[in-house]
Amino acid sequence: MYRTSTTRADLAQAAPMFAALGDETRLALVDRLGSHGPQSIARLTSGTTITRQAVTKHLYILAEAGVVHTSRRGRERIWELDATRLDEARTYLEQIAQHWDTVLGRLKAFVEDDQP
């Protein structure tokens, strides 16, 4: 279901999530967690040139935005996506797409009605 309007509070809550997802490295981490499930820092850095320290920094930014969360398994910290926040991002993007579809539909109707 689509909301008809987005409040300033909604936008303020969503902005950090989109800011966190706007970084190429963080987006790659989200993709990797989405594709391979919960992982440790060691697994997330395996096969990459990114240091564990850099990955940890990016994961904490994603965690502050609510996109990932962490838990302990023995001595390891395991990182996992928060599907709820990603669903919220998808909902916002769908709202924007629906808005533009409506606007473009009105523009098309205006242009076609103006034809001789």
N, C-alpha and C positions, 0 to 999 in steps of 0.2 A: 504494500500500500504506500502511496506517495503522499507526503505532506504537501500542502498547498503553499506554504511559505516557511522560510527559515528565519528564526529569530537571531538577534545578535548573540544571545547566549549560546545558541546552537553553533553558530559560526566560530565563536570564541573557543568552544570545546573541540571543534573539528580542526581548527587551524594547526595546532601542534602536531596532530597526527599527519596531516598532509605535508607539513614542513619536514617531519622525520622521514616520510616516504620519498621526499624530493631529492634525497642524496643517492647517488648511484651505488655506493658501497652498501648503504642500508637497504636499498631496494633489492640488491643482490642477496643480502642476508635473509630478507623476508622470503624471497624466491626459494632459497636453499632450504629454509625451515619449512616452507609450504610443500616443497617437493619431497623432502627426506624426513620430515617429522622432527621431533625434539632432538637437540644435539648439544654436545659439550663444546666449549671453546676449541678444544683440540680438533674435534671433527669439523667444526666450522672453518677452521684455518687450514685444514689439510688440503693440499693441492693448490693453494693460493700463495700469492706473494705478500699478503697482508699479515702483519704481526698479530699475535694474540692480544697485545695491549690495544692496538687500533680496533680490532673486532670488539673487544670488551667495551671500549668507549662508545662505539656505534650501537651496540646492544643496549647500553644504559640509556642512550637517547631514545631508542625505540621503546624501551620500557617506560620511560617518563611519559611518552605519548600514549601508552596503553596498548601498543601494537604487539609486544612480546611480554612474557613474564618468565621468571626463573624459579627453579626449585633445586634443592640439594639432593643428590643421590650419592651417598657415601661422601667421598672427598670432592666429587665433581659438582659443578654447577651446570644444570641442564636448562637450556633456553627453548622456549616453545612459543609459537604464534598464539595470539588471542583472536580467535575467529570473530568474536563479537565486534571488536573495533574494525576489523577489515570489512565486515558486513555493513557497518556504519559508513565507512568510506565508499563502498559500492553504492549504498543508498543515496549518498550525497551526489555521486557522479551520475546516477540514474536520474535524479531530480534535475540536474543541470542539463543532461541530454534531453529530457522531456521538455524542459523550458525552451531549449533551442529548436527542437522539432516543432513546437507550437509557433515560435517566432518565425521560423522559416516557412511554415505552412501559411501564416498570415501574409508574409511577403510574397509568396508564390501566388496566392489568391489575389492580392492587390495588383501584381504585375499582369496576371492573366485577365483580370477584369478591366484593365486599362487598355487592352488590345482592341484595335478597331474591328 
